[in-house]
Structure formats: C-alpha cells, structure tokens
Amino acid sequence: MPMIPYGTTLFVRDHCLCLHAQRVARALARRFDEALRPLGLTNGQFSLMMSLNRPEPPSMGSVASLLAMDRTTLTAALKPLERRGLVTVVANPDDRRSRLLALTSEGESLLADALPLWERTHSDVDRLLAEHDAGQIRSALRALA
C-alpha cells in the first residue's frame, strides 16, 4: 500500500474547504450555544424557531429545505421544542398528510428574548471579521450551500 507523503497531509490540512467549514461551524455553534444557554436554547433551536417566525405556518418540507435537514432530523429537532410548549406541529387542513409548524405564544416570547443575545453575539463575530469582507464571506458560503 503506497504511503501518502506527510507534505500531502499538510496540504490537505491547509486547503480543505470541508475541514475549514466544519471547524468554523463548530466554533460558531459553540459561541452561539453559550450566548443562548441562559434561555435554555441551542443555536440550532434558535435557528429552527426563527425559521417558523412567518406570517403563515410553514410546512415541514419548507423548513427542512431552509435548514438543509432531512425530515427525520427536523422531526427529532422539533421534539424538545414541542415538549417545552414552544412550537406546535399540526396537520395541514388542506392536505392531512402534510404537517404545519408554528411557534406558540410562549415560543414567540422566548424567541424575542433570544434575539438580542443573537444580535450581540453576531456583532461580536462581525467585529472579528472586520478586516475581511463579511458580506463576501456570506455570499461565498451561500454559493456552496
């Protein structure tokens, strides 16, 4: 079996977009998890709840698509929020096979409390990126998604 030279390992370490995206995602997740911890939320739960903040309850499919999740993962992510009384999952009256998701009034209130924590943390991250073009970084990440 041919050995891969150590120089190749260093090249992959320094150039692998997937590795760097995973490291950044973990670091950002930790930062936002810490900020939202006083409210008993994770960054993923915040994002999920924010995705439900719409004039009309969205379908499971549209939320799963927005969050780049499969439906099974979304269902699992919804369970703790449902148990806390923050979201509801109901049958779509127009198509009983489809489910609609909505924030409860308690969920809306908690999301409103969480938003300033998210904003403050996001401002901190933007300051860390001040020497870089944060808009260009967001645009490049969206292109990959």
Residue frames as a rotation matrix with the C-alpha (Angstrom) as fourth column:
MET 1
0.583 0.812 0.000 0.00
0.812 -0.583 0.000 0.00
0.000 0.000 -1.000 0.00
PRO 2
-0.202 -0.700 0.685 1.55
0.624 -0.631 -0.462 3.32
0.755 0.334 0.564 -1.02
MET 3
-0.135 0.057 -0.989 2.14
0.911 -0.386 -0.147 5.80
-0.390 -0.921 0.001 1.79
ILE 4
0.695 0.363 0.620 0.83
0.552 -0.823 -0.137 9.31
0.461 0.437 -0.772 1.38
PRO 5
-0.403 -0.910 0.094 3.65
0.644 -0.355 -0.678 11.80
0.650 -0.213 0.729 1.98
TYR 6
-0.185 0.273 -0.944 3.32
0.903 -0.332 -0.273 13.98
-0.388 -0.903 -0.185 5.09
GLY 7
-0.923 -0.187 -0.335 3.53
0.049 -0.924 0.380 17.04
-0.381 0.335 0.862 2.83
THR 8
-0.650 0.760 0.028 0.24
0.140 0.084 0.987 15.94
0.747 0.645 -0.161 1.27
THR 9
-0.044 0.603 -0.796 -1.32
0.971 0.212 0.107 15.76
0.233 -0.769 -0.595 4.74
LEU 10
-0.492 -0.219 -0.843 -0.21
0.533 -0.841 -0.093 19.34
-0.688 -0.495 0.531 5.39
PHE 11
-0.988 0.152 0.012 -1.53
-0.073 -0.537 0.840 20.46
0.134 0.829 0.542 2.01
VAL 12
-0.295 0.933 -0.207 -4.95
0.526 0.339 0.780 18.92
0.798 0.121 -0.590 2.72
ARG 13
-0.114 0.209 -0.971 -4.97
0.973 -0.174 -0.151 20.42
-0.201 -0.962 -0.183 6.23
ASP 14
-0.640 -0.282 -0.715 -4.28
0.279 -0.952 0.127 23.88
-0.716 -0.118 0.688 4.84
HIS 15
-0.924 0.180 -0.336 -6.51
-0.381 -0.460 0.802 23.74
-0.010 0.869 0.494 1.75
CYS 16
-0.743 0.657 -0.125 -9.51
0.594 0.734 0.328 21.51
0.307 0.170 -0.936 2.51
LEU 17
-0.631 0.585 0.510 -12.62
-0.453 -0.811 0.371 23.69
0.630 0.003 0.776 2.39
CYS 18
0.330 0.790 -0.517 -14.69
0.018 0.542 0.840 20.98
0.944 -0.287 0.165 4.04
LEU 19
-0.111 -0.471 -0.875 -12.33
0.907 0.313 -0.283 20.77
0.407 -0.825 0.392 7.02
HIS 20
-0.948 -0.306 0.087 -12.26
0.256 -0.897 -0.360 24.56
0.189 -0.319 0.929 7.42
ALA 21
-0.320 0.910 0.262 -16.04
-0.468 -0.393 0.791 24.85
0.823 0.131 0.552 7.08
GLN 22
0.365 0.428 -0.827 -16.51
0.432 0.709 0.558 22.15
0.825 -0.560 0.074 9.75
ARG 23
-0.457 -0.625 -0.633 -14.08
0.863 -0.140 -0.486 23.86
0.215 -0.768 0.603 12.14
VAL 24
-0.927 0.158 0.339 -15.75
-0.161 -0.987 0.020 27.25
0.338 -0.036 0.941 11.66
ALA 25
-0.007 0.992 -0.127 -19.22
-0.261 0.121 0.958 25.73
0.965 0.040 0.258 12.04
ARG 26
0.199 0.032 -0.979 -18.22
0.778 0.603 0.178 24.10
0.596 -0.797 0.096 15.33
ALA 27
-0.771 -0.555 -0.312 -16.63
0.632 -0.609 -0.479 27.29
0.076 -0.567 0.821 16.66
LEU 28
-0.735 0.569 0.368 -19.64
-0.399 -0.802 0.444 29.40
0.548 0.180 0.817 15.70
ALA 29
0.181 0.829 -0.529 -22.04
0.085 0.523 0.848 26.83
0.980 -0.199 0.024 17.16
ARG 30
-0.165 -0.320 -0.933 -20.16
0.932 0.259 -0.254 26.88
0.323 -0.911 0.255 20.48
ARG 31
-0.967 -0.246 0.069 -20.19
0.222 -0.942 -0.252 30.69
0.127 -0.228 0.965 20.56
PHE 32
-0.456 0.867 0.201 -23.94
-0.566 -0.457 0.686 30.94
0.686 0.199 0.699 19.90
ASP 33
0.150 0.461 -0.875 -24.77
0.427 0.768 0.478 27.98
0.892 -0.445 -0.082 22.16
GLU 34
-0.567 -0.456 -0.686 -23.00
0.811 -0.162 -0.562 29.77
0.145 -0.875 0.461 25.01
ALA 35
-0.956 0.211 0.205 -24.87
-0.208 -0.977 0.035 33.03
0.208 -0.009 0.978 24.32
LEU 36
-0.180 0.976 -0.125 -28.27
-0.599 -0.007 0.801 31.30
0.781 0.219 0.585 24.21
ARG 37
-0.575 -0.135 -0.807 -27.64
0.354 0.848 -0.394 28.92
0.738 -0.512 -0.440 27.14
PRO 38
-0.979 0.204 0.025 -29.28
-0.109 -0.412 -0.905 31.25
-0.174 -0.888 0.425 29.75
LEU 39
-0.223 0.946 -0.235 -32.56
-0.962 -0.252 -0.105 30.80
-0.158 0.203 0.966 27.86
GLY 40
-0.091 0.143 0.986 -32.17
-0.248 0.955 -0.162 27.04
-0.964 -0.260 -0.051 27.58
LEU 41
0.915 0.383 -0.127 -31.72
-0.188 0.127 -0.974 27.16
-0.357 0.915 0.188 23.80
THR 42
-0.076 -0.903 0.423 -29.07
0.576 0.307 0.758 25.92
-0.814 0.301 0.496 21.42
ASN 43
-0.591 -0.187 -0.785 -28.11
-0.441 -0.740 0.508 27.77
-0.676 0.646 0.354 18.27
GLY 44
-0.970 0.243 -0.005 -29.88
0.142 0.582 0.801 25.06
0.198 0.776 -0.599 16.25
GLN 45
-0.265 0.915 -0.303 -33.08
0.940 0.176 -0.291 25.52
-0.213 -0.362 -0.907 18.22
PHE 46
-0.180 0.136 -0.974 -32.85
0.074 -0.986 -0.152 29.28
-0.981 -0.099 0.167 17.77
SER 47
-0.863 -0.202 -0.463 -32.45
-0.423 -0.212 0.881 28.86
-0.276 0.956 0.098 14.00
LEU 48
-0.781 0.625 0.009 -35.34
0.575 0.712 0.404 26.41
0.246 0.321 -0.915 13.88
MET 49
-0.062 0.787 -0.614 -37.61
0.813 -0.318 -0.488 28.70
-0.579 -0.530 -0.620 15.87
MET 50
-0.383 -0.119 -0.916 -36.59
-0.236 -0.946 0.222 31.72
-0.893 0.301 0.334 13.77
SER 51
-0.996 -0.002 -0.094 -37.45
-0.091 0.268 0.959 29.73
0.024 0.964 -0.267 10.62
LEU 52
-0.434 0.895 -0.101 -41.00
0.893 0.442 0.083 29.37
0.119 -0.054 -0.991 12.00
ASN 53
-0.291 0.274 -0.916 -41.38
0.392 -0.840 -0.376 33.11
-0.873 -0.469 0.137 12.55
ARG 54
-0.964 0.065 0.259 -43.54
0.241 -0.205 0.949 33.69
0.115 0.977 0.182 9.47
PRO 55
-0.607 0.794 0.047 -46.97
-0.795 -0.603 -0.068 35.17
-0.026 -0.079 0.997 8.79
GLU 56
0.564 0.768 -0.303 -48.30
-0.781 0.615 0.107 31.70
0.269 0.176 0.947 7.89
PRO 57
0.381 -0.429 0.819 -47.23
-0.472 0.671 0.572 28.37
-0.795 -0.604 0.053 9.40
PRO 58
-0.123 -0.512 -0.850 -44.69
-0.990 0.123 0.069 26.71
0.069 0.850 -0.522 7.09
SER 59
0.871 0.340 -0.354 -44.73
-0.365 0.931 -0.005 23.07
0.328 0.133 0.935 6.05
MET 60
0.663 -0.657 0.359 -42.19
0.010 0.487 0.873 20.60
-0.749 -0.575 0.330 7.39
GLY 61
0.472 -0.469 0.746 -40.76
0.867 0.400 -0.297 20.33
-0.159 0.787 0.596 3.89
SER 62
0.663 -0.220 0.716 -40.11
0.222 -0.855 -0.469 24.04
0.715 0.469 -0.518 3.51
VAL 63
0.798 -0.394 0.456 -38.46
-0.596 -0.405 0.693 24.29
-0.089 -0.825 -0.558 6.94
ALA 64
0.602 -0.588 0.540 -36.35
0.324 0.798 0.508 21.19
-0.730 -0.131 0.671 6.29
SER 65
0.530 -0.378 0.759 -35.22
0.802 -0.069 -0.594 22.69
0.276 0.923 0.266 2.99
LEU 66
0.773 -0.204 0.600 -34.36
-0.218 -0.975 -0.050 26.06
0.595 -0.092 -0.798 4.54
LEU 67
0.624 -0.502 0.599 -32.34
-0.710 -0.045 0.703 24.43
-0.326 -0.864 -0.384 7.33
ALA 68
0.002 -0.609 -0.794 -30.73
-0.826 0.446 -0.344 21.86
0.563 0.656 -0.502 4.99
MET 69
-0.611 -0.078 0.788 -32.13
-0.629 0.652 -0.424 18.97
-0.480 -0.755 -0.447 7.09
ASP 70
-0.752 0.511 -0.417 -33.97
0.030 0.658 0.752 15.84
0.659 0.553 -0.510 6.20
ARG 71
0.106 0.925 0.365 -37.47
-0.494 -0.270 0.827 15.47
0.863 -0.268 0.428 7.67
THR 72
0.523 0.044 -0.851 -36.40
0.530 0.765 0.365 12.82
0.668 -0.642 0.377 10.17
THR 73
-0.536 -0.791 -0.294 -33.74
0.774 -0.321 -0.546 15.13
0.337 -0.520 0.785 11.62
LEU 74
-0.655 0.377 0.654 -36.21
-0.306 -0.925 0.227 18.02
0.691 -0.052 0.721 11.68
THR 75
0.439 0.859 -0.263 -38.78
-0.114 0.344 0.932 15.88
0.891 -0.379 0.249 13.49
ALA 76
0.219 -0.450 -0.866 -36.17
0.880 0.475 -0.024 14.97
0.422 -0.756 0.500 16.12
ALA 77
-0.801 -0.571 0.183 -35.16
0.466 -0.785 -0.408 18.63
0.377 -0.242 0.894 16.50
LEU 78
-0.307 0.784 0.539 -38.78
-0.355 -0.620 0.700 19.67
0.883 0.024 0.469 16.99
LYS 79
0.175 0.479 -0.860 -39.49
0.506 0.706 0.496 17.20
0.845 -0.522 -0.118 19.82
PRO 80
-0.467 -0.346 -0.814 -37.78
0.884 -0.164 -0.438 19.10
0.018 -0.924 0.383 22.68
LEU 81
-0.983 0.143 0.119 -39.32
-0.130 -0.985 0.112 22.38
0.133 0.094 0.987 21.50
GLU 82
-0.156 0.967 -0.201 -42.75
-0.193 0.170 0.966 20.75
0.969 0.189 0.160 21.40
ARG 83
0.010 0.115 -0.993 -42.26
0.814 0.576 0.075 19.31
0.581 -0.809 -0.088 24.90
ARG 84
-0.767 -0.365 -0.527 -41.41
0.611 -0.667 -0.427 22.79
-0.196 -0.649 0.735 26.18
GLY 85
0.240 0.962 -0.129 -44.56
0.803 -0.271 -0.531 24.18
-0.546 0.023 -0.837 24.57
LEU 86
-0.300 -0.476 -0.826 -42.61
-0.040 -0.859 0.510 26.44
-0.953 0.186 0.239 22.21
VAL 87
-0.745 0.076 -0.663 -43.80
-0.667 -0.109 0.737 25.01
-0.016 0.991 0.132 18.88
THR 88
0.124 0.796 0.593 -46.79
-0.378 0.590 -0.713 23.10
-0.918 -0.135 0.374 17.57
VAL 89
-0.936 -0.262 -0.235 -46.98
-0.327 0.403 0.855 20.58
-0.130 0.877 -0.463 14.76
VAL 90
-0.121 0.972 0.202 -50.46
-0.302 0.158 -0.940 20.22
-0.946 -0.174 0.275 13.27
ALA 91
-0.287 0.136 0.948 -51.99
0.792 0.591 0.155 18.55
-0.539 0.795 -0.277 10.26
ASN 92
-0.959 -0.010 -0.283 -52.42
-0.160 -0.806 0.570 20.83
-0.234 0.592 0.771 7.28
PRO 93
-0.174 0.976 0.131 -56.18
-0.147 0.106 -0.984 21.33
-0.974 -0.191 0.125 6.86
ASP 94
0.366 0.277 -0.889 -55.70
-0.871 -0.236 -0.432 21.40
-0.329 0.931 0.154 3.07
ASP 95
0.263 -0.359 -0.895 -53.65
-0.468 0.764 -0.444 18.17
0.844 0.536 0.033 2.98
ARG 96
0.858 0.220 0.463 -53.87
-0.510 0.264 0.819 15.90
0.058 -0.939 0.339 6.03
ARG 97
0.754 -0.645 -0.127 -50.66
0.617 0.761 -0.200 14.11
0.226 0.072 0.972 5.01
SER 98
-0.094 -0.783 0.614 -48.71
0.391 -0.597 -0.701 17.36
0.916 0.174 0.362 5.41
ARG 99
0.288 0.105 -0.952 -47.75
0.955 -0.108 0.277 18.98
-0.074 -0.989 -0.131 8.73
LEU 100
0.411 -0.125 0.903 -47.57
0.170 -0.963 -0.211 22.69
0.896 0.240 -0.375 9.51
LEU 101
-0.170 -0.601 -0.781 -45.22
0.950 0.110 -0.291 24.13
0.261 -0.792 0.552 12.11
ALA 102
0.392 0.314 0.865 -45.85
0.130 -0.949 0.286 27.18
0.911 0.000 -0.413 14.27
LEU 103
-0.820 -0.572 0.024 -44.44
0.136 -0.235 -0.962 28.98
0.556 -0.786 0.271 17.25
THR 104
0.181 0.820 -0.544 -46.70
0.926 0.043 0.374 29.14
0.330 -0.571 -0.751 20.29
SER 105
0.792 0.102 0.602 -47.08
-0.029 -0.978 0.205 32.46
0.609 -0.180 -0.772 22.11
GLU 106
0.824 -0.559 0.088 -44.50
-0.047 0.088 0.995 31.16
-0.564 -0.824 0.047 24.63
GLY 107
0.229 -0.741 0.631 -42.20
0.894 0.416 0.165 30.31
-0.385 0.527 0.758 21.72
GLU 108
0.444 -0.006 0.896 -42.64
0.576 -0.764 -0.291 33.78
0.686 0.645 -0.336 20.23
SER 109
0.955 -0.057 0.293 -41.83
-0.252 -0.677 0.691 35.34
0.159 -0.734 -0.661 23.60
LEU 110
0.585 -0.784 0.209 -38.71
0.276 0.434 0.857 33.21
-0.763 -0.444 0.471 24.09
LEU 111
0.202 -0.487 0.850 -37.56
0.978 0.051 -0.203 33.96
0.055 0.872 0.486 20.54
ALA 112
0.703 0.099 0.705 -37.98
0.169 -0.985 -0.029 37.69
0.691 0.140 -0.709 21.25
ASP 113
0.894 -0.412 0.179 -35.85
-0.284 -0.210 0.936 37.27
-0.348 -0.887 -0.305 24.38
ALA 114
0.403 -0.758 0.514 -33.23
0.601 0.642 0.476 35.32
-0.690 0.117 0.714 22.42
LEU 115
0.719 -0.074 0.691 -32.92
0.637 -0.328 -0.698 37.79
0.278 0.942 -0.189 19.56
PRO 116
0.850 -0.452 0.271 -30.86
-0.486 -0.871 0.072 40.41
0.204 -0.192 -0.960 21.47
LEU 117
0.432 -0.715 0.550 -28.45
-0.259 0.486 0.835 37.66
-0.864 -0.503 0.025 22.59
TRP 118
0.415 -0.220 0.883 -28.11
0.802 0.546 -0.241 36.51
-0.429 0.808 0.403 18.98
GLU 119
0.882 -0.035 0.469 -27.65
0.262 -0.792 -0.552 40.10
0.391 0.610 -0.690 17.77
ARG 120
0.735 -0.637 0.231 -24.94
-0.623 -0.502 0.600 40.82
-0.266 -0.585 -0.766 20.36
THR 121
0.254 -0.640 0.725 -23.09
0.114 0.764 0.635 37.60
-0.960 -0.079 0.267 19.56
HIS 122
0.563 0.004 0.826 -23.41
0.814 0.170 -0.555 38.23
-0.143 0.985 0.092 15.83
SER 123
0.946 -0.244 0.213 -21.99
-0.196 -0.955 -0.221 41.74
0.258 0.167 -0.952 16.28
ASP 124
0.465 -0.810 0.358 -19.03
-0.489 0.101 0.866 40.22
-0.738 -0.578 -0.349 18.12
VAL 125
0.213 -0.350 0.912 -18.44
0.618 0.771 0.151 37.81
-0.757 0.531 0.381 15.24
ASP 126
0.809 0.120 0.575 -18.75
0.554 -0.483 -0.679 40.63
0.196 0.868 -0.457 12.69
ARG 127
0.823 -0.564 0.066 -16.11
-0.548 -0.759 0.351 42.60
-0.148 -0.325 -0.934 14.63
LEU 128
0.207 -0.759 0.617 -13.78
-0.053 0.621 0.782 39.59
-0.977 -0.194 0.088 14.44
LEU 129
0.148 -0.073 0.986 -14.30
0.900 0.424 -0.104 39.62
-0.411 0.903 0.128 10.68
ALA 130
0.696 0.239 -0.677 -13.80
0.120 -0.968 -0.219 43.39
-0.708 0.071 -0.702 10.37
GLU 131
-0.187 -0.848 -0.496 -10.58
-0.520 -0.344 0.782 43.04
-0.834 0.404 -0.377 8.39
HIS 132
-0.890 0.016 0.455 -12.36
0.350 0.663 0.662 40.71
-0.291 0.748 -0.596 5.96
ASP 133
-0.679 0.716 -0.165 -15.42
-0.685 -0.536 0.493 41.34
0.265 0.448 0.854 3.84
ALA 134
-0.719 0.436 0.542 -18.14
-0.183 0.633 -0.752 39.59
-0.671 -0.640 -0.375 5.88
GLY 135
0.316 0.872 -0.374 -20.66
-0.634 -0.099 -0.767 40.11
-0.706 0.480 0.521 3.08
GLN 136
0.065 -0.388 -0.919 -18.37
-0.931 0.308 -0.196 38.38
0.360 0.868 -0.341 0.62
ILE 137
-0.909 -0.373 0.187 -17.85
-0.417 0.811 -0.409 35.50
0.001 -0.450 -0.893 3.07
ARG 138
-0.274 0.894 0.354 -21.64
-0.279 0.279 -0.919 35.10
-0.920 -0.351 0.173 3.48
SER 139
0.442 0.430 -0.787 -22.09
-0.843 -0.102 -0.529 35.21
-0.308 0.897 0.317 -0.28
ALA 140
-0.385 -0.671 -0.634 -19.43
-0.805 0.580 -0.124 32.54
0.451 0.463 -0.763 -0.83
LEU 141
-0.891 0.096 0.445 -20.97
-0.239 0.733 -0.637 30.30
-0.387 -0.673 -0.630 1.84
ARG 142
0.121 0.992 -0.036 -24.42
-0.462 0.024 -0.886 30.67
-0.879 0.123 0.461 0.26
ALA 143
0.190 -0.119 -0.974 -22.94
-0.974 0.100 -0.202 29.70
0.122 0.988 -0.097 -3.10
LEU 144
-0.790 -0.562 -0.245 -21.67
-0.515 0.825 -0.234 26.47
0.334 -0.059 -0.941 -1.57
ALA 145
-0.643 0.632 0.432 -24.96
-0.173 0.430 -0.886 25.71
-0.746 -0.645 -0.167 0.15
